[in-house]
Every structure is written in structure tokens, then in C-alpha cells.
């Protein structure tokens, strides 16, 4: 085998132009395919980096084909009637102005969520405590959880920050904890506060929240969808003034919710296109190999006449092909690494979900 390898390297070096064209064709085909598949895997396939992420689903009230959000009253009914989920939580993201006596005010991405949200995704604070049900009650002392980036940037990772006060849009809130590095749920959040509904927000037609749930292990997505649609229809009958057009609850993965529609279509189209590029590259390399095999007919005949078996000849040709493939793969891997990093740099500030790495 070692002799075959040395001879294969000799042949590749001797026919360097044939070899260079074959390696370049393979590396381009492999590189663009690896790049696009890496993107498709990150954006469409791989989900949230949490325990039981495959059972986490977004739930949206739908009026015809439009998502219209979920009201506090509807969420309470879903929690009471839905048996397909271990729990349901909600969030509402926006920007907030953070100020205190340490640094200049800054605007950060904030998310208000129900007290059970981090429990459902099995995430615990790095410091301090999580939200409690009493934090959601009207008149409760305002509290906040800091994201790791905000804690590091604004408070220099001060572990004595717990219990200190900051102002959110001018209103004081007590810092009760810091979330671990990398936690930016649901999309790039740097600070979290509990949802404390006002009287206006408690109205059934005030749909300002997004809801997600942890599906039970023995329940399928289709079963949950059927149950939720039944709940929506019962609420439409019970509350015709606010829910008569809301007869369906969409069940989607986080990727489908945030990366569906046109993004999904574009990524799948790209995957199909680069698949054809790889096929064309393989066809070109096959043609090159056939052309070179015609030139080597005399060489193969001489080797057989000198006693070489057919398997020995086939093995030699196979080693040469494998070497070309390995060289194309290595260069293709390098091209894919560069391509993925360029793409990541281009979309860093585009608001992509933080779990897409």
C-alpha cells in the first residue's frame, strides 16, 4: 500500500495540470456545499441550545394566515385546558433605557416574560435568583435580571451587584440576578423583567405576548395541534366579541417561527443549487479521469504483462482517486471555513437569533 501511495503521488505530480484542475473542481464543489450545509444546519435544523429543546414550541393565535399574538386572558385559558404541555410561558421584547449612578444611560434590548419562562428552558441564573410568581403581581417590587454581556460591560462583573437599584426608562428596579454567558433568550436580550399586566393588558383582545411551551414526552406535535385548535374554537364560541376569528393556534419550532418563510425558501434553494455544483464538479473530474485513463492504457497493459493482477491495478487507480479527493476535501474545508466566517460577519448586526452559531 505504501508503494501504491508513493506511485500515486508521483503520477499526480507528473500530470500536475490534470491534477490541479481535478483538485480545484472538487474543492469548489465541496467548499460551497459544506458552507451552505453549515448555514442550513445552523438556521433550519439545529434548534435551541437547551435541555429538551426538541420539545419546545412557539404557540401563536392565528386570524386566517396572520399571527396576532396572545392575550393574558387567552394564556390563562390555554394553561388551564391544554394537557399536551408541561407548561406554557410568554414573553414580550422591546428596548429599554438603562440608567444608574455608575455609567451613562444606554438603550438595551429587554424582554418581559412570565416567571416560569427560564424554568421551562432549564436555565438558571449565574448569580442570584430567578423570577418568582409573586414578581408578576400588581404592586410587586420591580425586579430585573441582567444578561452576562450587560453585567460585564456596565458593571465589570461586580458580584456585589445583587440588590442594587437601576432605572429602566426612569423607573427603579432591583437587580436580583445575572444570567450565564450566552443566554440571550429569546432573541438577543440583555435584560429581563417579569410581565406585570396592567388593567388594559388583561383584556382578552389585548394580544401583546408571544407564547412557548414544553411539550410532554408522550405527545406528538399533531396531537398538541389538534388539542390547541379545539381550545381556540371553544374560546371563539365563549367569547365571540374578541375571539370569533381566532379558531387556530399555530404550533411551530423556534426555527420555524423566527427563520421560516422566505428565509427557509432561500436556504433550501441555495442547498439545491450547490448540490448541482457538486454534481457538475464530480462529472468534470470523472471526465478528466477517463481522458487520463486513455493515455495510460499502454502503462496498464505493461503492468499486467509483467504480472500485476487486476486488483493491484484497480487498487493503484483507487489510491490515486482517493488522494485527489482528500486534497480537494482539505482545500474545500478551508474554503468552507472562510465562507462561514464571512457569512457570520455579514449577519452579525442583522438581528439574527442568538442560538444560530
Secondary structure as GFF3:
##gff-version 3
##sequence-region A 1 357
A	DSSP	alpha_helix	2	14	.	.	.	ID=ss1
A	DSSP	alpha_helix	16	40	.	.	.	ID=ss2
A	DSSP	pi_helix	41	45	.	.	.	ID=ss3
A	DSSP	three_ten_helix	53	55	.	.	.	ID=ss4
A	DSSP	beta_strand	56	63	.	.	.	ID=ss5
A	DSSP	beta_strand	66	67	.	.	.	ID=ss6
A	DSSP	alpha_helix	72	81	.	.	.	ID=ss7
A	DSSP	beta_strand	85	99	.	.	.	ID=ss8
A	DSSP	beta_strand	106	113	.	.	.	ID=ss9
A	DSSP	alpha_helix	117	120	.	.	.	ID=ss10
A	DSSP	beta_strand	125	128	.	.	.	ID=ss11
A	DSSP	three_ten_helix	133	136	.	.	.	ID=ss12
A	DSSP	beta_strand	143	146	.	.	.	ID=ss13
A	DSSP	alpha_helix	148	155	.	.	.	ID=ss14
A	DSSP	three_ten_helix	159	161	.	.	.	ID=ss15
A	DSSP	beta_strand	165	168	.	.	.	ID=ss16
A	DSSP	beta_strand	171	179	.	.	.	ID=ss17
A	DSSP	beta_strand	191	194	.	.	.	ID=ss18
A	DSSP	beta_strand	210	215	.	.	.	ID=ss19
A	DSSP	alpha_helix	221	238	.	.	.	ID=ss20
A	DSSP	alpha_helix	240	243	.	.	.	ID=ss21
A	DSSP	beta_strand	246	252	.	.	.	ID=ss22
A	DSSP	alpha_helix	254	259	.	.	.	ID=ss23
A	DSSP	alpha_helix	262	295	.	.	.	ID=ss24
A	DSSP	alpha_helix	297	305	.	.	.	ID=ss25
A	DSSP	alpha_helix	310	347	.	.	.	ID=ss26
###
